[in-house]
Every structure is written in structure tokens, then in C-alpha cells.
Amino acid sequence: MKLSINQRSKAIICFLIVTNLATAGYVFYLRKQNLEYDNPYPLIDISRNFIDQKHYLTTINPLREKVKAMVKEYGQDSVSVYIEYLNTGANISVNPELYVWPASLTKVPLAMAVVKKIEKNEWQFQNELVLMAGDANDKSGDGENPLFEYPVGTRFTIENLLKELLMNSDNTAYYILLRNLHQDDLKDVIQALGMEQLFTNEGRVSAKEYSRMLRSLYSASYLSRENSEQILEWLDASSFDDFLASEVSQEVIFPHKYGVDDLSMSYSDSGIVYLPNRPYLISVMVQADKNGNSKNEKEKAGAFMREISKEAYQFFLNANN
């Protein structure tokens, strides 16, 4: 059958795109093999060859001063904030010594421990784990079919449990996986990343320490690139769109994990905002007034996180060198 002019044009364009991509990939491969000869700046971070200078901001101090003022207005001893511009490592750290109850933030290191066991060939994604009576928990689970509704004895693949854990923050998935892990599996994550100060003896975390975990996923320094990417994709698919997520464009990738604990009055959110050529990491943790009204304090904490997120997003989006 004879192709129309339009169809032939599309076919030619597709062919040229594929050919150019293949050529560029081959050239990049050759340059990597002979980096010391082909790279004019062999002592400089190789990513500088691909990212325009305008995306290496010379200062983020205006944002730093704004964030400090916002924290002071909210309550100096109630908030821990960490923001890092990933192109340069420039960061803003407010109250790094303030540790709060992490709630569902603990699901990320748990997921990393599970995936590391898979990388060690001790488990596989398609292995199945059984729901026991003690695993069922209805306190958290944003999906349409939370796992606590399933009958005891139901079997779930590890991959499905990880999806429910990270996409829907399902507590039942958390307890199934935790019960089947050894304590050393979790210790391995902390020790390998040099994060012995991540949790206090009471299990509390700070924004700065927790951010290092997300940075390890961004750089694929603990898990393989394939598995780090997969965890970030699941976190990006989270159905929770409040707190920090509310001020990030839906067109921008934002893998993040939130934590809510009304009993301890602690509220947190942490993630990576993938602004084109300007990615940044942001973590905010709020220890609300335990003597206050739970609903009011949660709304206040949420409003604060939305404002911090808005300021950071607009700064990195519009900042010029």
C-alpha cells in the first residue's frame, strides 16, 4: 500500500530522530571511553557538559533568608527544614537538630532494605508474602483497595506490597514487609549511607538527615540505577497531593513521602522536585503544639508547608545568575 505524503514525512522524521539518537549515544560512549582526551575539562563534574551555565545558580541566599523568616514567624523551635539545589549542592538548613516523629517517612528506608535483599538475590519481586492477623492496620492507606480489607492468609507479591507502601502509604503493606525483614537488613541501609544519626533512640528524625536518603536514590549510590529509579517512580505516583505537593506543577515530577501522626502532632513531607535542569530536594518537618487542637494544628502545619514549597518552587523556577 502506497503511503501518503504525510505518512512518508512522519516515517522520515522518525527515522532521522532514531538515527540521531543512536549517533549521539555512540559518540557519548566513545567520549566516555577516552574521557581524558576528549573532555576539555577532565577535572570538572561531567554533568557540566550537558547542563547550561544558567542553571548553576551562583547563590540561593534570597531563598534562605525568606525561609528563615517564615520559620521564625511560625515558631522557631517547631520546624525543621532542609532544601538542597542538586546541581550545586547549595543548601538551606534550618533547625537541623530538631527531631520529630517520622510517621510514614519510615516507609522509604524499609522499601530500600527490601529492594537491597532483592539485589542480593535473597528475595525476588515476584515472591509472595502472607497477610497475618497482626499485620492488618487501617490507620493509613490511600488506595481504593487498602490491604487491611483482605482476609487473613491472602498472599501478595513483594512488588505489589512495595507499590502499596510507596504509592498509597499502606500500613498493612508496611507491617507485612517489616515482619519478614531482619533487623540487620534495616541497619544495612543506615550504615551503608553513613546515617547513624538518622533516628534518635526514640525513633525521631530531622529534615536534614532524612534528605540524605532521598539524595542516595537520586544518585543511585545505594541501590542500582534501575531500582532507585523504580522507587522514585512509585513515590512520584503517590496519590497524596497536599503539603509540599500542592505547590508543585502537576507537569513536574515530584517523588515524595509524607508523614502524618495526629497523636504525636507531627507532620512531614520530603521529596525531589524535578524542575527541568533545576532539580532540588526539599524536606519539611513540623512538630505541632501538643496542647493545641489537633485539627487546627494539622491545618496550620499544612499551610506552612505549602508556603515553603511555593517559595522554593518559584525561586528555582525563576532565579537568574
C-alpha positions as CSV (number, residue, x, y, z in Angstrom):
1,M,0.0,0.0,0.0
2,K,1.4,3.4,-1.0
3,L,2.0,5.8,1.8
4,S,0.6,9.3,1.7
5,I,3.0,12.3,1.7
6,N,2.1,13.0,5.4
7,Q,2.8,9.4,6.3
8,R,6.1,9.3,4.5
9,S,7.1,12.6,6.1
10,K,6.4,11.1,9.6
11,A,8.3,8.0,8.7
12,I,11.3,10.0,7.6
13,I,11.2,12.2,10.7
14,C,11.0,9.1,13.0
15,F,14.0,7.6,11.1
16,L,16.1,10.8,11.5
17,I,15.3,11.0,15.2
18,V,16.2,7.4,15.8
19,T,19.4,7.8,13.7
20,N,20.5,11.0,15.5
21,L,19.8,9.5,18.9
22,A,21.8,6.4,18.1
23,T,24.7,8.5,16.7
24,A,24.7,10.8,19.8
25,G,24.7,7.8,22.1
26,Y,27.6,6.2,20.2
27,V,29.6,9.4,20.3
28,F,28.9,9.8,24.0
29,Y,30.1,6.2,24.6
30,L,33.3,6.9,22.7
31,R,33.9,10.0,24.6
32,K,33.4,8.2,27.9
33,Q,35.9,5.6,26.9
34,N,38.5,8.4,26.2
35,L,37.4,11.0,28.6
36,E,40.9,12.2,29.4
37,Y,41.5,13.1,25.7
38,D,38.1,14.3,24.5
39,N,36.7,16.1,27.5
40,P,38.2,19.7,27.6
41,Y,37.5,19.9,31.3
42,P,38.5,16.5,32.7
43,L,38.7,17.8,36.3
44,I,35.2,19.2,36.3
45,D,31.9,17.3,37.0
46,I,31.0,15.7,33.7
47,S,27.4,16.9,34.1
48,R,28.6,20.4,33.4
49,N,29.0,19.4,29.7
50,F,25.3,18.8,29.4
51,I,23.6,21.5,31.6
52,D,23.7,25.2,30.7
53,Q,25.6,27.5,32.9
54,K,22.4,29.5,33.7
55,H,21.2,26.5,35.7
56,Y,24.1,26.7,38.1
57,L,22.8,29.4,40.3
58,T,25.5,31.5,42.0
59,T,23.5,31.9,45.2
60,I,20.3,30.8,46.8
61,N,20.7,33.2,49.7
62,P,17.5,35.2,48.9
63,L,15.5,32.0,49.4
64,R,17.5,31.1,52.5
65,E,16.6,34.4,54.2
66,K,12.9,34.1,53.2
67,V,12.7,30.5,54.6
68,K,14.4,31.6,57.9
69,A,11.9,34.4,58.3
70,M,9.0,32.1,57.6
71,V,10.3,29.6,60.2
72,K,10.7,32.3,62.8
73,E,7.2,33.5,62.2
74,Y,5.7,30.0,62.5
75,G,7.7,29.1,65.6
76,Q,11.5,28.8,65.7
77,D,11.5,25.6,67.7
78,S,8.7,23.8,65.9
79,V,10.1,23.3,62.4
80,S,13.0,21.6,60.7
81,V,13.6,22.5,57.0
82,Y,16.2,21.3,54.5
83,I,16.4,22.4,50.9
84,E,19.2,21.5,48.5
85,Y,19.8,22.6,45.0
86,L,21.1,19.4,43.4
87,N,23.0,21.0,40.6
88,T,25.5,22.6,43.0
89,G,24.8,21.2,46.5
90,A,24.0,24.6,47.8
91,N,21.5,24.1,50.7
92,I,19.3,25.7,53.3
93,S,19.2,24.0,56.7
94,V,17.0,25.4,59.5
95,N,16.9,23.6,62.8
96,P,18.8,20.5,61.7
97,E,19.0,19.5,65.4
98,L,15.2,19.3,65.7
99,Y,14.0,15.7,65.5
100,V,10.3,14.8,65.1
101,W,8.3,11.6,64.9
102,P,8.6,10.4,61.2
103,A,5.3,8.5,60.9
104,S,5.1,7.2,57.3
105,L,8.5,8.6,56.3
106,T,10.0,5.3,57.7
107,K,8.4,3.5,54.7
108,V,11.2,4.7,52.4
109,P,14.1,3.1,54.2
110,L,12.0,0.0,54.6
111,A,11.5,-0.1,50.9
112,M,15.2,0.4,50.3
113,A,16.0,-2.5,52.6
114,V,13.6,-4.8,50.8
115,V,14.9,-3.9,47.4
116,K,18.5,-4.4,48.6
117,K,17.6,-8.0,49.6
118,I,16.3,-8.5,46.0
119,E,19.6,-7.1,44.6
120,K,21.4,-9.7,46.8
121,N,19.2,-12.4,45.3
122,E,17.8,-13.3,48.7
123,W,14.3,-12.2,47.5
124,Q,12.6,-11.6,44.2
125,F,9.9,-9.1,43.3
126,Q,7.5,-11.9,42.4
127,N,8.0,-13.7,45.7
128,E,4.8,-13.8,47.8
129,L,4.3,-12.8,51.5
130,V,1.2,-13.7,53.5
131,L,-1.1,-11.4,55.4
132,M,-1.2,-12.3,59.1
133,A,-3.8,-11.1,61.6
134,G,-1.3,-8.8,63.3
135,D,-0.4,-7.1,60.0
136,A,-3.8,-5.6,59.3
137,N,-3.8,-1.8,60.1
138,D,-6.5,0.6,58.9
139,K,-4.7,3.8,60.1
140,S,-3.1,4.6,56.7
141,G,-3.7,3.5,53.1
142,D,-4.8,5.9,50.3
143,G,-5.6,3.2,47.7
144,E,-9.0,2.2,46.5
145,N,-8.5,-1.3,48.0
146,P,-6.4,-1.0,51.2
147,L,-4.7,-4.2,52.2
148,F,-6.3,-4.4,55.6
149,E,-9.6,-5.2,53.9
150,Y,-8.3,-8.5,52.6
151,P,-8.8,-11.8,54.5
152,V,-6.0,-13.2,56.7
153,G,-4.0,-15.6,54.6
154,T,-4.1,-13.5,51.4
155,R,-0.8,-13.7,49.5
156,F,0.8,-10.6,47.9
157,T,3.9,-10.3,45.8
158,I,6.7,-8.2,47.2
159,E,6.4,-5.9,44.2
160,N,2.7,-5.3,44.9
161,L,3.5,-4.6,48.6
162,L,6.1,-2.1,47.6
163,K,3.7,-0.3,45.3
164,E,1.1,-0.1,48.1
165,L,3.7,1.0,50.5
166,L,5.1,3.9,48.5
167,M,2.2,4.9,46.2
168,N,-0.6,4.6,48.8
169,S,1.3,4.7,52.1
170,D,-0.4,1.4,53.1
171,N,0.3,0.5,56.8
172,T,-0.6,-3.1,56.3
173,A,2.0,-3.5,53.5
174,Y,4.5,-1.9,55.9
175,Y,3.8,-4.4,58.6
176,I,3.9,-7.4,56.3
177,L,7.3,-6.4,54.9
178,L,8.7,-5.4,58.3
179,R,7.7,-8.7,59.8
180,N,9.6,-10.6,57.1
181,L,12.8,-8.4,57.3
182,H,15.6,-9.0,59.7
183,Q,16.7,-6.0,61.9
184,D,20.1,-6.2,60.2
185,D,18.5,-5.5,56.8
186,L,17.4,-2.1,58.0
187,K,20.7,-1.5,59.8
188,D,22.5,-2.1,56.5
189,V,20.6,0.8,54.8
190,I,21.6,3.2,57.6
191,Q,25.2,2.1,57.9
192,A,25.8,2.0,54.2
193,L,24.6,5.6,53.8
194,G,26.5,6.8,56.9
195,M,23.3,7.8,58.5
196,E,23.7,6.5,62.1
197,Q,22.2,9.8,63.3
198,L,19.1,9.4,61.2
199,F,17.0,8.1,64.0
200,T,17.3,9.1,67.7
201,N,16.8,6.4,70.4
202,E,13.1,7.4,70.3
203,G,12.9,6.9,66.6
204,R,12.7,10.6,65.7
205,V,14.3,12.1,62.5
206,S,15.4,15.6,61.3
207,A,14.8,17.1,57.9
208,K,18.4,17.2,57.0
209,E,19.3,13.6,57.9
210,Y,16.2,12.3,56.2
211,S,17.0,14.2,53.0
212,R,20.2,12.2,52.6
213,M,18.1,9.1,52.0
214,L,16.4,10.7,49.0
215,R,19.7,12.0,47.7
216,S,21.0,8.5,47.7
217,L,18.1,7.5,45.5
218,Y,18.8,10.4,43.2
219,S,22.4,9.5,42.8
220,A,21.7,5.7,42.9
221,S,24.5,5.3,45.4
222,Y,23.0,2.5,47.4
223,L,20.7,0.7,45.1
224,S,21.2,0.2,41.3
225,R,20.0,2.8,38.9
226,E,17.2,0.6,37.8
227,N,15.9,0.0,41.3
228,S,16.5,3.6,42.5
229,E,14.5,4.8,39.5
230,Q,11.7,2.4,40.3
231,I,11.4,3.5,43.9
232,L,11.3,7.2,42.8
233,E,8.6,6.4,40.2
234,W,6.4,4.8,42.8
235,L,6.9,7.8,45.1
236,D,6.0,10.1,42.2
237,A,2.8,8.1,41.8
238,S,1.7,9.0,45.3
239,S,-2.0,10.0,45.5
240,F,-1.3,12.5,48.3
241,D,-1.3,16.0,46.7
242,D,-1.3,18.2,49.8
243,F,1.6,19.7,51.9
244,L,4.6,20.2,49.6
245,A,3.0,18.7,46.5
246,S,0.2,21.2,46.4
247,E,2.5,24.0,45.1
248,V,4.4,21.8,42.5
249,S,3.0,21.9,39.0
250,Q,1.4,18.6,38.1
251,E,3.6,18.6,35.0
252,V,6.7,18.4,37.1
253,I,7.9,15.0,38.5
254,F,7.8,15.0,42.3
255,P,8.6,11.8,44.1
256,H,7.9,12.4,47.7
257,K,6.8,10.8,51.0
258,Y,4.6,12.4,53.6
259,G,4.1,11.6,57.2
260,V,1.1,12.4,59.4
261,D,0.7,11.5,63.1
262,D,-2.1,13.2,64.8
263,L,-1.3,11.5,68.1
264,S,2.2,13.0,68.3
265,M,1.1,16.0,66.4
266,S,3.9,15.7,63.8
267,Y,3.6,16.4,60.1
268,S,6.2,16.0,57.4
269,D,6.9,15.8,53.7
270,S,10.1,15.1,51.8
271,G,10.8,14.8,48.1
272,I,12.7,15.8,45.0
273,V,11.3,18.4,42.6
274,Y,12.5,17.7,39.1
275,L,12.2,21.1,37.6
276,P,13.8,20.8,34.1
277,N,17.6,21.3,34.5
278,R,17.0,22.6,38.1
279,P,16.1,19.7,40.4
280,Y,16.0,20.4,44.1
281,L,15.4,18.4,47.3
282,I,13.0,19.7,49.9
283,S,12.1,18.3,53.3
284,V,9.9,20.0,55.9
285,M,9.0,18.6,59.3
286,V,6.7,20.2,61.8
287,Q,6.3,19.4,65.5
288,A,2.9,21.0,66.3
289,D,1.8,22.2,69.7
290,K,0.6,19.1,71.5
291,N,-1.6,21.3,73.7
292,G,-3.4,22.7,70.7
293,N,-6.4,21.4,68.8
294,S,-5.3,18.5,66.5
295,K,-7.3,19.6,63.5
296,N,-6.2,23.2,63.8
297,E,-2.6,22.3,64.3
298,K,-2.6,20.0,61.2
299,E,-4.1,22.7,59.1
300,K,-1.6,25.2,60.3
301,A,1.3,22.8,59.6
302,G,-0.1,22.1,56.2
303,A,-0.4,25.7,55.3
304,F,3.2,26.3,56.4
305,M,4.5,23.5,54.2
306,R,2.5,24.8,51.2
307,E,4.0,28.3,51.7
308,I,7.6,26.9,52.0
309,S,7.0,24.8,48.9
310,K,5.6,27.8,46.9
311,E,8.6,30.0,47.8
312,A,11.1,27.3,46.8
313,Y,9.4,26.3,43.6
314,Q,9.1,29.9,42.4
315,F,12.6,30.7,43.4
316,F,14.2,27.9,41.5
317,L,11.9,28.3,38.5
318,N,12.6,32.0,38.0
319,A,16.1,32.6,39.5
320,N,18.8,34.0,37.2
321,N,22.5,34.1,37.6
